[in-house]
Amino acid sequence: MKNKKPEIRFKRFSEEWEEKELGKIGELKNGMNFGKEAMGHGYPFVNLQDVFGKSVVDNTNLGLAVSSENQRKDYNLLKGDVLFIRSSVKPEGVGETALVTENFENTTYSGFIIRFRANIEIDDNFKRIIFSTSFVRGQILSNSTSSANTNINQDSLKKIKLIQPSLFNEQTQIGNFFKNLDNLISLHQRKYEKLGILKKAMLEKMFPKNGADVPEIRFKGFSGAWEEKTLGDLFGIASASRVHKHEWTESGVPFFRSSDVVSDYKGQENTKAFISFELYEELSKKSGCVQKNDILVTGGGSIGIPYLVKSNEPLYFKDADLLWLKNSDNLNGYFLYIFFSTVIFRDYINSITHTGTISHYTIEQAKATPIKVPKREEQEKIGNYFKNLDNLLTLNHGELEKLKNLKKALLEKMFV
C-alpha cells in the first residue's frame, strides 16, 4: 500500500494524505467537435495548443468557433477547471493538463480536450501541479490506448487516484510554493531567451552583410573596410587519418565526432569516445596535431557547426565527419568560431545546394567559403564580446536547468 505521507512537507503538518479517485471528487466532460465551417469566427474556444506545454490556460489569444448559447452554457469554463488532453500524436502529450484561472465568458473547448470540474474544495495552485507528478502521470500513461494517436477517455481518468492533503492549508502552501518556483523558472527562461535574441541580432549587425564591406555596428575607434578572403586563403584545411570503431577506447585521448561538436555547440552532454595515446602518437605523425584556436567544423550530418579547440591537450577527430581549420593563431579564435554562426556563412551553406541542405561540407567547399576579416584588434573586440555573451548564455542556461531539476526533485519528494 502506498505511503500516505510525503518525504518533505511544511512545518505544522503531520496528518496522512487522503487517496481518492478523480471520478469521485469531480465531473469529467468531453469537449465540442467543431466542423471546418465553424472555425475562425464566433466565440473563443480552447484548443490543443492552448493546453500543450502550458500549466494554465491563457485566454488572451484563443481561436474562434461558432457555438450556440446552450453549447456555451454546457461547455463553459470556470475558474478552477482542469483541462486534459484527450488525444495526442506524441504519447507523452496525452493527459497533459492546464488550469483555468478565471471564469472564461462565452468560451468553449475542443473535442480533443476533457474538462474536469471538482465538487470538493481543492486549492487551484495545488490542482495545477498535482497532475504533473510522476504518480499521476504514470497512471494516465498506463491507462491510455494507442492507435494512430495516444488516447485517454473519461472512464480511464475517473479511475485515476489522487493522494492529497486532507487540510486545505497544506494544499495552499504547496501550491503557492510551486507557483513561485514556476515564476522563477519563467523569469530565467525569459532572460535566457532575451540573451539569445540579442546574440542573433548582434550576429547580423556586427558582421558585414552580403555586398557590404563594413558591419552595421562597430566598436568605437574602428573604421575602414574589412578584407574579403576565403577560408582557404587564411589557413590550411584538412581531415584526419582513419580511425576504425574497434580502435575506440573508454579512456585516453578524446576522439571527437560530429555528434560531439554539435552537442558542445548546443551546450548538451554527449557520450564521449577515446583512442589510446599510442594510436594518437602514430596518427599525429601522419596528419599533425590539433592546436589551440584551431577550429573543427562538421562536414556531415548537421553541416558547418564549429568547435573551438581550447588548449594544446591531445585531441583527435573522425575523418569525413569533421574538417580541421589549422588556424592556430592566424585569426582570433573566438572571432573565427562565431563566424560559423553568422547569416553570411549560413547563406553560403545554403547557396551550395539547391534544396537548402547538403549531406556533406567538403574540404574544397570549405576552402572556397568567403569570409570578411577586420584588423586583429577589432577581431579581438568582437571575439571577446561574443565570448562574454556566450558565457552569459551558458550561465543562465545552467541556472535554468538547476531550477528545472530542483522542481523535478521536489515534485517527487513533496507529493505522495
Disulfide bonds with the S-S distance in Angstrom:
none
